[in-house]
Amino acid sequence: MKQFIIILFCLSHSLFGQTSHSLEFNKELSDSIIRMGKLDQTASGLPINEMTWDEFTIYKDSIFHLNYSRIKTIFNSHGYLGYKEIGQSAETYYWVIIQHCDFNTTFQSNVLVSMKTQVDKNNANSRHYGLLYDRVMINSGGKQLYGTQVQYYTETGQAYPKTLEDILNVNLIRKELGFESLEKYLNQMTISHFNMNKESLKSRGILTPLLYEIIE
């Protein structure tokens, strides 16, 4: 964790051209990112147009890599673009595209530095930052801070967080970025997982989502 923070700090002082943002809304750039984001979404769900899973995997990888090459060029020129520069919808798509660049966690780490600056200025979604931070940490073999990356118990289908940095204070840490409690989040993920895999889970005797107790 400490090494990761040090790396981010060093990057923030070494990356060039990524901390200066135009205060003017750039419609052309916004529209371009939204188009890329919509293309990304065609590769983010279930196979389309009767594709096999193998065909869909190839399609998904090609879309994610195509968007990566484009978004990297934009990022190298402008840094992380926020609401003022591209609007809320495009900011969400910008983040989603970067989320799907798991094959280059170094790039994602670079984005986190610039993104944190925008979040601190209320010019980007703080929860997007938390989700990307945890994703990078887990994919890099580290521990997550906000508990957003989950897996599921085979026996029950209940969600639980992957390795946490500070399990005792995770709800306080989550609150700083505007997240709900970890228990509420895990219940949402459990319900979503149940609905997406209902037939399989029911065949194993799991008839309803197993939820965590919420203590207000």
Phi, psi and omega in degrees: 000310182297320179297321180296317179297319179298318179299315179298320180296316180295319179298323182296338180260351184250335180289132181256148175070017185240006180243354178258122183238136173292140179274357182267142178290130182250094185296320181298315179292319178300312180298321180296316180292322178297319177298317178298320181295320179293324175295318178303319184293335177291342182252009188254352183247229179271161179307142182252156174052043177060028175293148169284166179297323179295317178296319181293323178298318178296316179298313181301313180298321181293320179293314182297321179287324177297312179295326178299314182297324180285314184290329177295319178297316178297315181297318180296334180272327190235350188075198179280120183272133183251196184302316185296326185274323187225356180088165185292318181297314181292325177298320178295315179295321178304312180294316181300316179300317180293324176304326185269014175260042183297341179286354177221080181291338176295316176299314180300322178295320177298319179298320181304322180299308181292322181296320180299322177299317180291321178298318180297336178263010183058033181249010177204161184284118182295327180290327174299319178299313181299318179295318179291320179302309181298320181299314180295316181299312181295316181290344178263005179085014181260196180249140180277158183259325189254353177074026183275342181265121188235165167223181190229137175294128181298322186289331187236341185078009181279138180283146171213151186286144169292176191313127182255146177287317185217084185293330182289327184248015187300324181290326175293320179294318179296320182299328180299332180258004178088013177283153169288177179297156180298322181298317178295319180297314180296324177295320177298316180293322179296315179297316179298316179297319179296314182294326181283337185234031189303311184295317179296316181293319180295326179293341178258011176089008179265099189266337179219156178295137176268113188253156176278150176288134179260120178250111182281000000 
